[in-house]
Amino acid sequence: MQDKINNNQLIVIIVAVIIMSEFAYFRFRSHNMLTIEEEQHKDEIIGLTEEVLDAKGMECDSKISKISEEQLREILEEVRKLRRKRKRLLSTADDSTEKEEVEHQIEGESPYIR
């Protein structure tokens, strides 16, 4: 019974955080803070916003609705930093994977000897 209660509480918390992140996203949009590219990647921005808000300890819509435009801009800037960092890490991972593939191809080839 205790596990069922904990699971239900966890579901409620997750849903509340997602709703709060969506609310923050719509505040970004209503203040014309998002680029076209960011608007096209709504789910990614909402997910990153969720992480930033969680790190800041913001847990309810009322806090999001009451924060100033300047604080909202700071949150969005943190979202952008996190997004750039992840893109850089993915790019680096892709580059290293390609380098490893090329190295394996080179190692596997035998030199042509006459």
C-alpha positions in Angstrom: 0.0 0.0 0.0 2.9 2.4 0.9 4.5 1.8 -2.5 1.2 2.7 -4.3 0.9 6.0 -2.3 4.5 6.9 -3.0 4.1 6.1 -6.7 0.9 8.3 -6.8 2.7 11.1 -5.1 5.6 10.8 -7.5 3.2 11.0 -10.5 1.6 14.1 -9.0 4.9 15.8 -8.5 6.1 15.0 -12.0 2.9 16.3 -13.5 3.1 19.5 -11.4 6.7 20.1 -12.6 5.8 19.6 -16.2 2.8 21.9 -16.0 5.0 24.5 -14.2 7.6 24.2 -17.0 5.0 24.6 -19.7 3.7 27.7 -17.8 7.2 29.2 -17.8 7.5 28.4 -21.5 4.3 30.3 -22.2 5.5 33.2 -20.1 8.7 33.3 -22.2 6.5 33.3 -25.4 4.2 36.0 -24.1 7.1 38.3 -23.4 8.6 37.6 -26.8 11.8 36.2 -25.3 12.1 33.1 -27.5 13.8 32.8 -30.8 11.9 31.2 -33.7 14.2 28.1 -33.3 13.5 27.9 -29.6 9.7 28.0 -30.3 10.1 25.2 -32.9 11.8 23.1 -30.2 9.1 23.6 -27.5 9.5 20.2 -25.8 13.3 20.6 -25.5 12.9 24.1 -24.0 10.2 22.8 -21.6 12.4 19.9 -20.5 15.4 22.2 -19.9 13.3 24.7 -18.1 12.1 21.9 -15.9 15.7 21.2 -15.0 16.5 24.8 -14.3 13.4 25.4 -12.2 14.1 22.2 -10.2 17.7 23.3 -9.6 16.4 26.7 -8.3 13.9 25.0 -6.1 10.8 26.5 -7.8 7.9 24.1 -7.4 4.7 25.9 -8.1 2.9 27.9 -10.8 2.3 30.8 -8.4 6.0 31.4 -8.1 6.4 31.4 -11.9 3.5 33.8 -12.3 4.8 36.2 -9.7 8.5 36.4 -10.8 9.6 39.5 -12.5 10.4 39.7 -16.2 14.1 40.1 -15.3 14.0 36.9 -13.2 12.2 35.2 -16.1 15.0 36.3 -18.5 17.6 34.9 -16.0 15.9 31.5 -16.1 15.7 31.6 -19.9 19.4 32.5 -20.0 20.2 29.4 -17.8 18.1 27.3 -20.1 20.0 28.6 -23.1 23.4 27.9 -21.4 22.3 24.3 -20.6 21.1 23.8 -24.1 24.4 25.1 -25.6 26.4 22.9 -23.3 24.4 19.8 -24.2 24.7 20.5 -27.9 28.5 21.0 -27.5 28.7 17.7 -25.6 26.7 15.9 -28.3 28.8 17.5 -31.0 32.0 16.4 -29.2 30.6 12.9 -28.8 29.7 12.7 -32.5 33.2 13.9 -33.5 35.0 11.4 -31.3 32.8 8.6 -32.6 33.6 9.6 -36.2 37.3 9.8 -35.3 37.2 6.3 -33.8 35.5 4.9 -36.9 38.1 6.4 -39.2 40.9 5.1 -36.9 39.4 1.6 -37.0 39.1 1.8 -40.8 42.8 2.9 -41.1 44.0 0.2 -38.7 42.1 -2.5 -40.5 43.6 -1.6 -43.9 46.8 -3.2 -44.8 49.3 -1.1 -46.6 49.8 -1.8 -50.3 53.3 -3.3 -50.8 54.8 -3.9 -54.3 
